[in-house]
């Protein structure tokens, strides 16, 4: 231990005597170690740290498997059947996102909320900080005593943080609710994109077959594996009676809740950590080269130590002490970059998970940074230490100080440079694929025009708008007032607007179809006003859009999209065909009167699914999106309509809030936020890798030229042309480049296969990207070789001959 302490003191003095080298190597390591610490912090928070619920590893998310999807919602009878007959879970709770209109305050507002079965919070293991949890009596049909549990934030904001808040009332959707509990301040439910403020109890209807709307969260029975619980669920699902004749029972897919929550984020985080790991390896190879130059320059000093009795183990220990100390210095500098990097990486992560498990510089992240610093120091210091300590001592003692290390070509240095080039090429190829993916996503044909478009949401409370005629009257009045606003081109309504994150799907029967009994035809259902397609500028490919004739008393009609035609009417004429939908009690056959262009409703990268549109006047739903198109597409003109929309809604119903009111382009920007941030990070890592690889090539070539100064001077003195010397030195650089790039291409072909799930519209082996990256990296490498070669070709023979 005493010898190790001495070696660290000696290493510290050595590094302080060479501040230029220490700072250059430290900054190189700081960038790599800091980036790795940032990614570890994110991975630890999202993937490794348990969710902040008691025994969170026992929480399971349960999906139904339906035709075309294995993540379908659950119906009330299915959940009740699992509870009654299943043995794999001690609790099964149902929940659904339910936003509510709150009135009675200064102004009506839309509050985010959830509708849950009474055992929901017990399943999570959460107890209210004030008051009580829901009881079974709170969720009975026709129960007039409505109750609500509120979040800590709602308690502070709407109830003033009053100590006697429990027992107070709030008016939600026109109905008075009594506050029975206030949740803890740190409670957050990550399945909802936004923080829920109010929670209301939900009653399960045992006769509500075919209506799949519930999400299910369950807690595993003690000692039972997930697979065993799945088998039990399948047994129960097969025994549940179905009310629909000929329909197969739904199979079930249980997944660990944390895995489900992070399923979309996990590939991205591992990809980014792979990228920064490559940067770290390149940085280690770069610093190893610098350490090797220092070791070669000081090998005669090491030989003297050996001659005086220092063992090889002690000399290796001394060299490693210097490399570890240097790496710790780099890690300390890297911590200064971590805070900035954490803020950047947060833009990649879903807000709902950040609420629950914030990404921060935690104790595990600090420990990881220290361990990584020590590991990196051992990695880049071990090879030079072993190499120089293993040299024969006697020849080194016989050499003069200037002759020491005169070998011009060093296999270890060349190998380290090849590694840098290969890793940089792999990282560049991956970045190129992600850049192409981003461009492809940005170029996706949305099927509509978002310029000059304003969107908002409205939800009419069922207690006030019980009659469909009242909802129809509200829609007509509001559409008429908004259409009369100056500068408005068209106004439309639809139940689920594109890129809003919600949709409704179900099965249907196509008259004259040859489908076999039990085979489901699935489509997404949308309800739209006559001017919706004009407001969105969705092209009508065949037939017509909705019109005044499609009112309440008009013939039952619908419009389908092109994907519907391709899937179910291929080679036939869709117009005039009749469709019967299994949705919302609609029992009539509806005639197809139009075909419209495909629209990206879910995400930009998700292909359009078959869709049907019904007239809003024939099915006046309470919840709709409002789409308003301005003739002036400038952002300021669209934003100016926000106040006007609020005023017109208030004029129709002073108690009706309007929410999510913003230019439609904001939805597209949200969809592009993550891929854009990913590409920026990967580009930064790739540029850093290229710079480090270029510096590595330059360092090797500069060192080679320095060692061959006398040889090159003799060549020039004997009549060699400077171009010959230039070609001689460049040849060595070209050989290094070719070998490094060749190894990198082989590695890139394998590694990029891991990116397949993140790519869109580009193959993992896209030849143009591989060729382009090879040209760029080869050019950087050859430029780094050309600068020392040019200097060598201009060496004065007399000066070089006197160098010895």
LINHU-V876194 format. One line per field, one symbol per residue. ss: DSSP state (a for helix, b for strand, c for the rest). phi: phi as a letter, one per 30 degrees, with the letter a starting at -180 (. if undefined). Layout:
ss->???
phi->???
This chain:
ss->caaaaaaaaaaaaaaaacaaaaaaaaaaaaaaaaaaaaaaaaaaaaaacccccccaaabbbbbbbbccbbbbcbcaaaaaaaaaacccbbbbbbbbbccbbbbcccccbbbcbbbbcccaaaaacccccbbccccaaaacccccccbbbbcaaaaaacccccccccccbbbbccbbbbbbbbcccccccccccccccbbbbccccccccccccbbbbbbbcccccaaaaaaaaaaaaaacccccccccccbbbbbbaaaaacaaaaaaaaaaaaaaaaaaaaaaaaaaaaaaaaaaacaaaaaaaaaccccaaaaaaaaaaaaaaaaaaaaaaaaaaaaaaaaaaaccccaaaaaaccccccaaaaaaaaaaaaaaaaaaaaaaaaaaacccaaaaaaccccccccccccaaaaaaaaaaaaaaaaaaaaaaaaaaaaaaaaccccccccccbbbbbbbccccccccaaaaaaaaaaaaaaaaccccbbbbbbbcccccccccbbbbbbbccccccccccbbbbbbbbcccaaaaacccbbbbccccaaaccccccbbbbbaaaaaaacccccccccbbbbcccccccbbbbbbbbccccccccccccccbbbbbcccccccbbbbbbbbccccaaaaaaaaaaaaaaaaaaccccccbbbbbcaaaaaaaaaaaaaaaaaaaaaaaaaaaaaaaaaaaaaaaaaaacaaaaaaaaaccccaaaaaaaaaaaaaaaaaaaaaaaaaaaaaaaaaaaaaccccccccaaaaaaaaaaaaaaaaaaaaaaaaaaacccaaaaaccc
phi->.ddddddddddddddddbdddddddddeddddddddddddedddddccddddbehddcdbccccccdjacbddcceddddddddcdbdbdbbccaadbdbdcbjcdadbccdabcbdecdddddiccedbibddceddbcdiddddbaccddddeddcciiddcddjdbbcbhibdccdcabdddddbcddcdcddcbbcdbcccdcddiccbccbbbcedeicddddddddddddddcddcdddidddddbbcbedddddcdddedddddddddddddddddddddddddddddddcddddddddddjdddddddddddddddddddddddddddddddddddddddcdddddddbddbdcddddddddddddddddddcddddddddcdddeddddddddddidddcceddddddddddddddedddeddddddddddddcdddiaccdiccbabbbddddccddeddddddedddedddddddicdabbbadbdehcibabbacacceidcddejdcccbdcbcbdecdddddhddcdbibddbedcdecdddbabccddddddbbeiccddjdcbcccahidcddcddcabcddbdcdbdccedcebbccddddbdddcbccbbccdcddeddddddeddddddddddadccdcbhdaededdddddcdddddddddddddddddddddddddddddddddddcedddddedddjddeddddddddddddddddddddddddddedddddcedccbibddcedddddddddddddddddddddddddddcddeddddddc
